[in-house]
């Protein structure tokens, strides 16, 4: 009720004055917004004349309206657009994001006024043949459907797909038709009686009551659309996707322009702990491994003497390495929280997972949105042995594990498509993995292929050790590390890491050191140095 009343009040105070001026400038609808109100309320006879007389544009409105007053009215009109946007965000459970600039509200308001003007033109009470009447009704339906369909998604900054927004648009249009029938039966006689009893004020009160009903319809249509999407549409899409064979999925992805045409089909995703191999392939505990060294730095227990020895030697060369890996873990959690709560992402592809630790991607994402889906991918047999912790999904969501190498992007993407819908935004998490890909293996090309397979609105998160922060200490650390691990590390400069985000729009503060990253805000003025950079980019 509060939203509907706010809709009615803001529409009357901010939008109607703009509509009157716009209508006065158009010869086709000299009665302007009055025609739309009469048509929308289903008024005839005396009631239609009362509303037309009240809301028709005065003859001198154009000559007496100053540019300043028009601009002021437009500024006030933005509060109406902002109110509608806020209502839609609340319905879909999406907090306002930093990309919700005032231009979005301004553009929506312009399109809204254009839609009202067009609707008034189509619904103008003039004589038509039956065929012309049918055409006008169809045009009005199409205009309304397109506007409510596009408008909701635009105000939500694309965080709701067109498929998800369609039920709300259809419901809104159907509810408007129902409101018109109700108005004919209830509001039409009220307009006449109130006009006689209270004069123009009585007519305004009835129209204001009708606008409250319009507010109910607009927000109610979105609520119905959200319910229909969650209860039926998403379930239907999931079932349809589940019926597709994995071979069909592979064929579809292999035909894509960015995936390698190597004819390989990925192994089955592991979605249940019972499907894990009881005895994973053997691994050499006498040689340090990056995942186990990282685990040691984090204070974990899944490491061996060789890993601890490398961990201590690298710490001696660069003592801040421990705080750096912990800051990397904090960045992962912060990025996932942002993607879920601010960007509305519900699908994650975490490649180079590493050994399970606190605040894994699925734990953070599903604590905020239980329906989130996560696919982990790693080629370390020890990670495979501990993948049980990565499959602990909520009942509403899903988690899967894939034993695969990042360099085999075709296999990763084809397998991930068995759980993730690549028609909807996906967040790819490359946290502490790209430095294990040497330049000879073209890491930039790998990232480009991953991003190229994603739909618009998807995200790329990268965390990568740096070579240009405390360069002397870091170089000594890297030298000790690379001499003793099975997979050497390639540290890179800020510019090289920033290049990985080609094809995406970097979220502020851009590519910065871990402890300086604050999503959507300027870089933090933090003390100290961390020899690593991170960033989050959105595919436009």
Order of alpha helices (4+ residues) and beta strands (2+ residues): alpha-alpha-alpha-alpha-alpha-alpha-alpha-alpha-alpha-alpha-alpha-alpha-alpha-alpha-alpha-alpha-beta-alpha-beta-alpha-beta-alpha-beta-alpha-beta-alpha-alpha-beta-beta-beta
